[in-house]
Amino acid sequence: MKVDVAVIGAGTAGLAAYRAARAAGARAVLIEGGAYGTTCARVGCMPSKLLIAAAEAAHGVHRAHGFGVHAGEPRIDGGEVMARVKRERDRFVGFVLEGIESIPAEDRIRGHARFVSRDTLQVEGGVRIRAKAVVIATGSRPAIPPILEGLGQRLVVNDDVFDWDTLPKSVAVFGPGVIGLELGQALARLGVRVVVLGRGGRVGPLTDPFVRDAAVEALAAEFTLDPDAHVTRVERAGDAVEVDYRGRDGAPRAERFDYALAATGRVPNVDRLGLEARGLERDARGVPLFDRATMQVRGGAPIYIAGDASDEAPLLHEAADEGRIAGANAARHPHAAPGPRRAPLGIVFTDPQIAIVGPGFAHLKAHEIAAGEVSFDDQGRSRVMLKNRGHLRVYGDPASGRFLGAEMAGPEAEHIGHLLAWALQAQMTVAQMLAMPFYHPVVEEGLRTALRDLDARIREARRDELHIPARERAAAPSP
């Protein structure tokens, strides 16, 4: 078969790439070796939010007494919880399948594809496809650390959780990243005994130590969370998993759980594509190096990459954007052009929620920045709702006054994160942001407090700059 564009993978990025290539007038095919349906719909965004919604309902009953409302102890039916999760999950997957079925049958190729040359793919047990350009959109899979191997059916990943018929009594979660925190807290609120263990102190995507500490304090009030534990043994014992570890306090612990949940990151699905023989420059994980603006791999090959396979930003909206860029550029290869990219935005649906806008504190701190902050402990509307936990830090450029980003763990972070991402993409200054309306009483008043703090620090930095002679400024150490 000869085509203009061959897209490997029919997930979010692959579907976007296929449609973009077709919209550009190219003859395109979509190749899928696994089950149809995106990661988001099947095992990611949507089923996890269904589980979180059930957990929030249970938590609402538990904390009602704080408002003077007293109800009986809620009865959580694990079978009913998981039945709704699976029922609604299947409904979301159905919408994706309807979209795939609308693609002409001749454009849908089933089977795993592998490069046999720079422009030719061999589909396992099927057709050989020669394409003017190829888009790699093969997604990713859960990473399993060696210490968890050998647990058999007592080891699960997030994919497995959403196929449970009921809830277990206990789960050890390895990895306090986005998946580990969201599922860990949701299961804990649904009556499961949960311990979340990490290594190195990282919590979700947070890099600002002030925000991270506030997140740990809030989350650890509901379940055991140790982001820097030293796990010495994980073994299967019949129908249980035994875990030995030392916590941050140095005390040894030995516990048994029904399951071990591996939430230790994901691996890009590029190892079965035959890339090692294509002469492409690749990173340590085997992912071809690529131009983020065009999504073309380095070296001028007619190969583009998008979505989780790129190992860059495992987010649905980013995967869709990358797919559109890759598909459009594959259709006009070799005349690739930069595509539009949005301000970075990441959200974790824990309680308190977590949001990162921009490149994050770890990246920004390498430059001269100013930071403003607010604690939500005494923020008015947050206290009204008994959601007064967390911290927000906002960052700005002292020279230009431009807003540079934020990290947050607190109430309504999913909404505040959007406001800040829009401001960042619009290249607003902190002063311009403060000129916007803030209603009373709302959680966003906490954001205004942080922005006022940042504005004051920017003004202070400018005053210092004006009063320090240039020679002394050049000799002064960086903050």
N, C-alpha and C positions, 0 to 999 in steps of 0.2 A: 504494500500500500504506500502511495506517495501522497503526502499532505504538506501544507504550509507550516502548521504548528501541531506538535504532539504534546499534550499536557499529561503528566504522570501524577495521578492522585485526584480523587473527586471529592475532596473536602472543601472547606470554605475557600481556601486560596486557589485550589484547582478549578472549582466552578467559576470563580471570578475571572481567572486567567482564560478559561475556555470562552466565556461570554465576551470578554474584551477582545480576544482574537477574532471571534466571529463578527463582532461589531465593526472591527477594522477591515472586514472583507476577506479574511483569511479562511482557507479550508482547514478546519481544526478537528482533532479527535481528543477524546477524554478516556484515559486508561486507568482502570482501578482493579487492583488485585485483592482487595478486602471487601468488607461489607460497605454498601452505600450508606450515606448518612454522615454528617460532620461530627468531629470530636465534640464540638460544643453541644450538639443536640443529643448525642448518644451517651457520652460519659463525662461531659465537662460542665459548661456554664449552666445549662438548663436543669438537669437532674440534681446537681448540687444545690441550686437555689430552691428546688422543690423540698429537699431535705432540710435546708436551712429555714424555709417557711414553716414547716412543721415544728422545728425546734423553737422558733420564735413564738409560736402559739403556746407551746408548753411553758416557755420561760415567762410569758405574759401572765399566766395563771400563778406561777410561783412568786412573782414579785408584786402581785396585786395588793398584798397586805401592806406594802409600803405606802399605799394611797388610802389605807383604812378600809380596803375592800377585802373581805375574808370569804374564801371559797374552800371547798373541800380539796383534798389532795388529788391532782389530776391523774387519771388512769391513762397511761400511754399504751396503746395497742400497736406493737411493732409490726404486726401483720398488716393492719390498716394503713399505717404510715407508709410502708414500703409498697403496698398495692397502689396507693395514689401516686407515689413517686414513679413507679414503672408505667402506670396508665398514662399519666401526663407526659412522661418522657417519650413513650411510644407515639403519642400524638404529635409532639414536636418533630420527631424523626420522620413521621408521616408527611409533614409539610415539605421536608427536604427531599424525600423520595418522590413526591409529586413533581418537584422542580426538575429532578433528574430524569423522570419519565417523559418530561416535555422535550428533552433533547432527542433529536433524531436517532433512531436505533443504530444507524450506520456510523454515527459519531461516538458511540459508546463501546469501548473495547474492554473485555473482561480478561484479567490475568495480570501477573507481575511482569513488569517490563525491565529490561536491562540493556545498557548501551553495548553495542558491538562495534560501533565506530562513533565519531563525533556527531554524526547526523542520522544514525540508524539505531533503532531499538528492536529488540527481539522480545515479543510477548511470550511468556512461558506457555508452551504447548499450543501456540497460536501463530498469529500473523507477524511478519517482519514489517516494520514501519520506517520509511525514510522520510525525514522531515527537514524542512529548511531551518527550523528552530525548535528547540525542546524546552518546556517549562517543567522543572522539578518542583512538585508540590505534594510530596509524599508524607508530610506530617511527622509525628514523633510517637514514641511509645514510652511507658514508664521505665525508669532506670531502677535496677535491683542491685543493691550493694552486696558484696560477697557474704557479709555476715548474716544476711537474711536468706541465703540460698539453703535449700534443704528442708524448708519448713512445709513443703507440700501444700495441701489445701488449707493449712493454717495461715498461709501468706496470701494477702490480698492487695490489690491496687485499687485506685479509685474506680476503674472500670467494673470491678467485681462488686463493689459496695452496692451499686445500683441494681444489681440482680439478686440481692438478698431477699428472701421471702419474709424475714422478720429481723428484729434487731438483736445482736448478741448482748451478752452481759458485760463484756470487757474487751477493750482493744488497746494495744500499744501502737502508737503512731510514730513512725520514724521519719522525721523531717518536719520542722515548723515553717515550711514554706506556705504558699497560698493554699494548695490543696490540703496540706496537713492541718493548717489552722482552721480552715472553713469546715472540713469534715470532722475534725476533732471536737470543735466547740458544738457543732450541731448534734453529734452523737452524745456528747456529755449532757446537753440540755434535754435529750430524749431518754435519759436515764441510764446510759451506758457508762461504765467506769472507764475513763480515758486517761492515758498518760501520753504526752507528746514530748519526744526527745529529739534534740538537735545536737549539733557539734559546731563550735566556733562562735556561738552567740547570735547568729543571724536569726531574725524573726520576720517572716514574710519578705517583702521587697525593701523593708526599711533600712536606711543607712545612717540616719541621724540618730545619735545615741540618746538624745533627750526624748524623742518620739518613741524610739524602740523601748526604752525603759518604761514609759507610760503604758505602752501596749502590753508589755509583759505583765506589769502589775495588774492591769485590768483583766486580762485573759486568765492569768494564774489564779484569780479569785474564784474561778468556776471549775477548773480542772488542773491537773498537774501539768505544768509546762516548764521544761528545763531546756533552754536553747543551747546549753553547753555541757551536756552530760557525757560521761565517758562509759560507753557500753562495752562490757567485757565478755558477755556471753549471751547468745540468743539460740535456744534449742527447742525443738519440738519434744513435747512430753505427752504422748497419747493424743488426746483431742485438745491439747492446750499448748501454749508457747511460754517458755520460761525465759525471763530477761533479767540479767544481772547488770547493774550499772552503778556508777558513782555520780552523784549530783554535784551541783556547784558548791555545796557545803562540804564535799568530800566524804560524806557518809555513804557506805555501801548499802545497796538495796537489791532485793531479789523478789520479783513478782511474777505472777502467772496471769495469762490473758487467754481469751478465746481465740483472738486473731492478732497477727502483726500486720499493720497497714503500712506498706512502703509508699511514702510520699517524698522520695528523695530525688526529685527532679525527673527530667525526661531526656530521651536520647533521640536525636533526629534520625529519621528513617532514610539514610543514604548509603548504608553499608551493603545493600543488595543490588545496587544500580550498576556496578561495574565501573565506577568512577576511577578506581585506582589505575586503570590502563588507559585513561583518556588524556593523561598528561596535564591535568588541571592542578592548579595550586590550591591546596586544601589545608584546613586547620587541624588541630590535634584530634578533633572528633570526626574528621573525615569530610567536613562540610566544605564545598568549594568556596574560596574567597570570592566576594562579589561586590559590585558597586551598589550601595544602598539607594542611590538616586534612580538607577535604571534597572536594578535587580539582575544585571548581566554578570556572569562569572568573569573573573579576570582572564586576560589573554585573548579576548576577542572571539572565543568559541561561540557558536550559535546556541548557547545554553543559558537559561535564566532560572532563577530559584525564588520561591515565595512561601510564606507561611511558616509553620513550625519547622519545616525542613531546613530553613535558613538559620535556625538556632539563635534567633535574635530577640524577637518580642512575641512570646506565645499568647497573643491576644486576638480575639476574633476580628475586631475592626482593623487591626494592623495586617492580619492575614488577608483580609478582603482587599485592602489598599495595595498590598504587595502583589496580590494576584492580578489585579487590574493593570498595574504598571508592567508586570512581567508579560502578561498576555498581549497587551498592546505593543510592547517593544518586540516581542517575538514575531508578531505579525508583520512588522516593518523592518525586521533584521536585514542588513546590519546597521540600520539608521536608528539606533536606540536613543531615546530622549529622556531626560529626567522627568519623573512623575511627581505629582503633589503629595507631600507628606504632612501629617498632622502633628500638633504638639503632643509630646509623650504624656500618656495618662494611664495609670494603673490603679485598680480598685480591688480590695479584698473585702468580701462580704461577711466579715466577722462582726461581733458586737463588743467593743466599739469597732466601727468600720475603719479600714486603713486606705489611704489614698496617697499616691505619689504623682506629682505634676512636674514635668520637666525631667532633666537627666538625673535628678537626685542629689542629695547632699554630698555623697562620696565623690561625685564628679565635680560639683561646683566648688567644693572647699579647696580645690587646687588653684582656684583663682581668688582674687580679692572680692569678697562679697560682704554684704550686710545681712543680718538675720533678725527678724522680729518673731515674737511668739506669744502664745496664750495657752493657759491651762483651762480645761473645761470643768474643773472641779467646782468652781463657783459661777460658771456662766449661767445667766438667768433662765433662759428657756430650757437648757439642758437639765437644770435642777428641777424645774417644773415637771419634766417627764421622767425623772429619776434615771437620766442617761448622762449624768455629769461625771464622765470619766474620759481621760485622754488628753492629748497635747497636739498643738499645731505650730509648725515653724514655717515661716515664709522667707524667701531669699530675694535680694535685689542687688543691682549693680550700683555701687556708690557713685560712680562717675556720671552715668546717664540717668539714674533713677528708675531704670527699667526693671520690671518684675521678671525674675528668673526661674521661679518654681517653688515647690512646697512639698513637705512631708507631713502627714497627719494621721493620727489615730484618735478617733472621736466620733460623736454623733453626726449623722447626716453627711458623712465624708463622701459618699457617692455623689451627692448634689454639690457640695462645696468644691469637690475635685473638678467637676465639670465647669463651674464658674471660673475657677482658676486656670483651667486648661484653655478656655476661650480667651481669657485675658492674656495668657502667654502667647497664644497663636496670633492675637491681634497686636502683639508687641506693645502692650500698654505699660505706662509708667505706674509706679505705686501711687503717685498723686492722682492720676486719672482714675485709678480703681477706687480710691477713697471718695472721689467725686460722684460715684454711682450711688443710687438709693439703697438704704438699708432699713428695712421695716422693723418695728418693735411690737412684741418681743419674738425674736427668731434666733435660731442657732447661728445664723450668719453674722449676728452682732459680735460673736466671738472672732470671726474672721476679720471684722473691722478692727477689733482690738489689736490683733496681730499685725495688720497692715499699718495701723497707727504707730505701733512700736517700731516696725521696719522703717517707716517714713522718718521717724525721729532719729533713728540710727544713721540713715542716709544723710540727713541734714547735718548731724554731728560729724560724720566723716568728711563732709564738704567743708565744714568750718575748720576742722583740723587741717585739711589740705591747704586751705587758704592761709593759715597762720604758720605753717611749717615751711621754712625756706626750701627751695628745690634741692639744694645740695644735701640737706639733712634728710629729706624724703627719700632720696636715692639710696642713702646709707641705712635707712631704717629697716629693721627685720620685718619680714612678712608676718601678718597675724596668724 
